[in-house]
Amino acid sequence: MLQRTHRFTLIEILVVMSIIVVLIALLMVGLSATRARARKLQAESAIRMLQTAITQYRTTYTEFPFVRTVGYGSDFVFTDTSNPSATDLVDCLSATGPVGWNLHKVQLVDKNSVLTDPWGRTLRVALDFDASNAVEDAFVYGAPGQNTAIVVWSRGPDGLDNPTDSNATNRDNIHSWK
């Protein structure tokens, strides 16, 4: 009696390989979406932490950081190029800046943990220096009229923001007021 051994045909092997490739592709798409959600949550956490630190500073000193330097007047936006810069703001909140920025040297944030979003870009901050309890600066799309004195935002994955564009440029931005 002759025993037959069964071997896989080329077609069967190719079908199995194509199924494996499709499953791997589906897995990669799922991981990518999960990673994007995790980065968004990380940005929201950094925004809340910075906003809370500024609120604590305001509660401790009854004024915003740099009011003595900049003065009251129009709302003030801290960005990468503003003077004082966002780095100076974090120096003030972490009690590592010059004397006078944080008189009691109360450390409200860790200097290395709060300045950037998950994409490596500086968080942007706008403060209500005109005491209207709302950031009215046209530089911050969507924030005016939100009845908040502290606005913090990330430009999101694309790194862009536009104060006049409600759609494409700002769609992925992450804001403290939403």
PASEPA-259718 format. One record per residue (C-alpha): residue in one letter; x, z, y. Coordinates in nm, 2 decimals, always signed. Layout:
BEGIN
NODE   resn        x        z        y
NODE      A        X        Z        Y
...
***
This chain:
BEGIN
NODE   resn        x        z        y
NODE      M    +0.00    +0.00    +0.00
NODE      L    +0.14    -0.11    +0.33
NODE      Q    +0.12    +0.14    +0.62
NODE      R    +0.07    +0.00    +0.97
NODE      T    +0.22    +0.16    +1.27
NODE      H    +0.03    +0.13    +1.59
NODE      R    +0.22    +0.03    +1.90
NODE      F    +0.10    +0.01    +2.25
NODE      T    +0.06    -0.34    +2.40
NODE      L    +0.20    -0.44    +2.73
NODE      I    -0.15    -0.45    +2.88
NODE      E    -0.23    -0.09    +2.77
NODE      I    +0.10    +0.03    +2.93
NODE      L    +0.03    -0.15    +3.25
NODE      V    -0.32    -0.01    +3.27
NODE      V    -0.20    +0.35    +3.22
NODE      M    +0.08    +0.30    +3.48
NODE      S    -0.17    +0.16    +3.74
NODE      I    -0.40    +0.46    +3.68
NODE      I    -0.11    +0.69    +3.74
NODE      V    -0.01    +0.51    +4.06
NODE      V    -0.37    +0.53    +4.20
NODE      L    -0.38    +0.90    +4.12
NODE      I    -0.05    +0.96    +4.30
NODE      A    -0.17    +0.76    +4.60
NODE      L    -0.49    +0.98    +4.62
NODE      L    -0.28    +1.29    +4.60
NODE      M    -0.05    +1.18    +4.88
NODE      V    -0.35    +1.11    +5.11
NODE      G    -0.49    +1.45    +5.04
NODE      L    -0.16    +1.62    +5.11
NODE      S    -0.12    +1.43    +5.43
NODE      A    -0.46    +1.54    +5.56
NODE      T    -0.39    +1.90    +5.46
NODE      R    -0.06    +1.89    +5.64
NODE      A    -0.23    +1.76    +5.96
NODE      R    -0.49    +2.04    +5.94
NODE      A    -0.21    +2.30    +5.90
NODE      R    -0.03    +2.17    +6.20
NODE      K    -0.35    +2.18    +6.41
NODE      L    -0.41    +2.54    +6.30
NODE      Q    -0.05    +2.63    +6.38
NODE      A    -0.09    +2.48    +6.73
NODE      E    -0.42    +2.67    +6.79
NODE      S    -0.24    +2.99    +6.68
NODE      A    +0.05    +2.93    +6.92
NODE      I    -0.20    +2.85    +7.20
NODE      R    -0.40    +3.17    +7.14
NODE      M    -0.07    +3.38    +7.13
NODE      L    +0.05    +3.24    +7.46
NODE      Q    -0.29    +3.28    +7.62
NODE      T    -0.31    +3.64    +7.50
NODE      A    +0.04    +3.72    +7.63
NODE      I    -0.05    +3.58    +7.98
NODE      T    -0.37    +3.79    +7.97
NODE      Q    -0.18    +4.10    +7.88
NODE      Y    +0.07    +4.03    +8.16
NODE      R    -0.22    +3.99    +8.40
NODE      T    -0.38    +4.31    +8.28
NODE      T    -0.05    +4.50    +8.31
NODE      Y    +0.05    +4.37    +8.66
NODE      T    -0.29    +4.27    +8.80
NODE      E    -0.16    +3.92    +8.87
NODE      F    -0.04    +3.62    +8.69
NODE      P    +0.33    +3.56    +8.62
NODE      F    +0.51    +3.39    +8.92
NODE      V    +0.25    +3.48    +9.17
NODE      R    +0.52    +3.64    +9.38
NODE      T    +0.74    +3.33    +9.34
NODE      V    +0.48    +3.05    +9.38
NODE      G    +0.22    +3.24    +9.58
NODE      Y    -0.16    +3.22    +9.57
NODE      G    -0.32    +2.89    +9.66
NODE      S    -0.41    +2.61    +9.44
NODE      D    -0.40    +2.64    +9.06
NODE      F    -0.06    +2.60    +8.90
NODE      V    +0.03    +2.39    +8.60
NODE      F    +0.34    +2.47    +8.40
NODE      T    +0.48    +2.17    +8.22
NODE      D    +0.82    +2.04    +8.11
NODE      T    +0.92    +1.95    +8.46
NODE      S    +0.74    +2.20    +8.68
NODE      N    +0.93    +2.46    +8.88
NODE      P    +0.91    +2.72    +8.75
NODE      S    +0.91    +2.56    +8.41
NODE      A    +0.73    +2.66    +8.09
NODE      T    +1.07    +2.80    +7.97
NODE      D    +1.07    +3.03    +8.28
NODE      L    +0.71    +3.14    +8.19
NODE      V    +0.82    +3.24    +7.84
NODE      D    +1.13    +3.42    +7.98
NODE      C    +0.90    +3.62    +8.20
NODE      L    +0.66    +3.71    +7.92
NODE      S    +0.94    +3.80    +7.68
NODE      A    +1.11    +4.02    +7.94
NODE      T    +1.43    +3.82    +7.93
NODE      G    +1.41    +3.66    +8.27
NODE      P    +1.55    +3.78    +8.60
NODE      V    +1.46    +4.12    +8.75
NODE      G    +1.12    +4.09    +8.93
NODE      W    +0.96    +3.86    +8.68
NODE      N    +0.85    +4.14    +8.45
NODE      L    +0.91    +4.47    +8.63
NODE      H    +0.84    +4.70    +8.34
NODE      K    +1.03    +4.47    +8.10
NODE      V    +0.73    +4.47    +7.87
NODE      Q    +0.80    +4.22    +7.59
NODE      L    +0.47    +4.03    +7.53
NODE      V    +0.60    +3.75    +7.32
NODE      D    +0.91    +3.67    +7.11
NODE      K    +1.10    +3.41    +7.32
NODE      N    +1.16    +3.18    +7.02
NODE      S    +0.81    +3.18    +6.87
NODE      V    +0.57    +3.06    +7.14
NODE      L    +0.70    +2.78    +7.35
NODE      T    +0.65    +2.47    +7.14
NODE      D    +0.37    +2.32    +6.93
NODE      P    +0.43    +2.21    +6.57
NODE      W    +0.54    +1.86    +6.69
NODE      G    +0.83    +2.02    +6.89
NODE      R    +0.68    +1.96    +7.23
NODE      T    +0.63    +2.22    +7.50
NODE      L    +0.29    +2.38    +7.53
NODE      R    +0.13    +2.32    +7.87
NODE      V    -0.02    +2.60    +8.07
NODE      A    -0.25    +2.60    +8.38
NODE      L    -0.32    +2.93    +8.57
NODE      D    -0.59    +3.00    +8.83
NODE      F    -0.38    +3.09    +9.13
NODE      D    -0.67    +3.04    +9.37
NODE      A    -0.87    +3.33    +9.21
NODE      S    -1.18    +3.11    +9.15
NODE      N    -1.19    +3.21    +8.78
NODE      A    -1.16    +2.85    +8.68
NODE      V    -0.87    +2.60    +8.65
NODE      E    -0.97    +2.32    +8.88
NODE      D    -0.65    +2.12    +8.86
NODE      A    -0.72    +1.75    +8.80
NODE      F    -0.41    +1.74    +8.58
NODE      V    -0.60    +1.91    +8.30
NODE      Y    -0.87    +1.68    +8.16
NODE      G    -1.18    +1.87    +8.05
NODE      A    -1.07    +2.22    +8.17
NODE      P    -1.22    +2.23    +8.52
NODE      G    -1.54    +2.41    +8.53
NODE      Q    -1.48    +2.60    +8.20
NODE      N    -1.48    +2.94    +8.37
NODE      T    -1.14    +3.04    +8.24
NODE      A    -0.84    +3.15    +8.45
NODE      I    -0.59    +3.06    +8.18
NODE      V    -0.57    +2.72    +8.01
NODE      V    -0.31    +2.64    +7.74
NODE      W    -0.30    +2.31    +7.56
NODE      S    -0.09    +2.09    +7.33
NODE      R    -0.07    +1.72    +7.36
NODE      G    -0.13    +1.69    +6.99
NODE      P    +0.04    +1.46    +6.73
NODE      D    +0.07    +1.16    +6.97
NODE      G    +0.23    +1.36    +7.25
NODE      L    +0.02    +1.21    +7.52
NODE      D    -0.23    +1.34    +7.76
NODE      N    -0.40    +1.18    +8.06
NODE      P    -0.60    +1.38    +8.32
NODE      T    -0.84    +1.10    +8.38
NODE      D    -0.90    +0.97    +8.02
NODE      S    -1.16    +1.14    +7.81
NODE      N    -1.12    +0.93    +7.50
NODE      A    -0.82    +0.77    +7.34
NODE      T    -0.52    +0.95    +7.50
NODE      N    -0.67    +1.30    +7.48
NODE      R    -0.86    +1.27    +7.15
NODE      D    -0.60    +1.46    +6.95
NODE      N    -0.51    +1.72    +7.21
NODE      I    -0.56    +2.08    +7.12
NODE      H    -0.71    +2.30    +7.39
NODE      S    -0.76    +2.67    +7.45
NODE      W    -1.10    +2.61    +7.61
NODE      K    -1.27    +2.44    +7.32
***
